[in-house]
Amino acid sequence: MEPETLMPSNTEITFSVDVAAARAVVIGALEAEGYTLSPSTPGWSKATRGSMPLTLLLGGLAGKNFHVGFLVGERVDEQGRASFRIDRDLATGAVKGGAIGAVRTDKAYVSAVEAVAAAARRAGVLVEHRTIA
């Protein structure tokens, strides 16, 4: 797999509504993708789906049960708009499932980011969807 074919590790989605309204859009989109969100550190939540025991046992062959997780952070940008950052660590997917795990993690991340952006677009609250370093 060529590294440049992988989606970047961080995406920021800016909304035209307050943090509470944007959070509802983000949570709804991620839950529809099968993720559970749990608080991590202040301003950040961990989004996970799949089974860690099955992933550790079967690696990348765990199929739909492959465990995937990433961080979702919220903030208010310079213009006072709600902004959510979705970060993932491709290395963790590779450790859990080798090359197959890295690909599964990448596909899950792309799908989650696209689901959040699409939900914001449908709700008419998407301002910007961008890759960040």
N, C-alpha and C positions, 0 to 999 in steps of 0.2 A: 504494500500500500504506500502510495506517495504521500508524504506529510502534507503537501499543499492541497490535497483533495479533502482534507478534514476541515470541518467547520471550526472557526476560531473558538476559543474557550470562553469568551465573554460577549454578551449581547446586552444592550440597554434599550429598553422600550419606554418611551415617554408618552404620557397621557395628558389629555386636556382637562382632566377632572382631579379632585383632591385624592389624597392617598387612600382613604377608606373606600371610595368608589373604584379606584384603580385596583386596589387589592382584591375586591370582589370579582373583578374581571379576570385577574391573574389566577386566583384560586379556582374559580369556576373552570377556566380553560385547562389548568393542570389536572384538576380532579377528573375532568372528562377524558383525559389521556391516561388515567389510572394512577396518578400520583397522590401520595399523602403528604401533607405539609406539616412539619413540626418546628416549633421555635428552636433556633440555634443560639445565636448571640443577638444582642439588641440590634434590631433593624434587619436581621437576617433569619431566614427559615431554610430548613433542609427539605427538599422535595425528593421523595423516594418512591420506587415501585419495584415489584419483583420480590424474590425470595433470596435473602443472603445465604441461608444454609444450602439451598439447591445450587446457587451460583458457585459457592465454594466447593461443592461436591462435583458438579458437572462442568464448571467453567463456562466457556462460551456456548456450550451445547445445552445450556439450561433453557433455551428457547424463550418463550414469552415470560418465563419465570426468572430470566436473567435480571439480577439486581442492578438498578441504575439509580444514581443520585446526583444531585447538584444543588448549589446554593442559590437562593433567591433573596436579593437585597432590595430594600425600598429606601427611597430618599426623596427630598424635594429639591428640584434643580434651581439654578440661578434665577429663572423666571417664575418660580413658585409653582411649577407643575410637578405632579407625581411622576417619578421615574423608577422603574424596576430593572434591576440588573440580574441576569441569569448567568451564573458561572458554573463551569464544569471542569473536571479534571480527567482528561482522556487517559492519563497514566493509570488511574485507579481501575478503569475498565479493562485495560490491558493486563494489569496484575491479576485481576479476578478471572479473566477469560482469554488471555493471550491476544493474538491478532483478531480472532473472532469477537472477543469481548470489546476490543477497541472499536471495531466496526459497529457493534450493537450499541455501544455507548454513544458513538457519533450520531447514528441514526435516531436514537431516542432523543438526544439533545436537539437535533435539527427539528424533529417533529414537535417537541415541546415548545421551542421558540416560535415556530410557525403557528402553532395553535394559539399561543398567547397573542401574537400579533394579529392573527385573523379574528379572534374574539374582540380585540380592541377596535379593529377596523369595522366589524359588524355593528358594534355599539356606537360607532361614530366618535370615539374618544382617542384614536391613535394620532399622535403628533409626529413621532419619529421612531424608527426601528433601525438601530445601527450596531455595528460591530465595534467593540472597544478593545484596547490592549490590556 
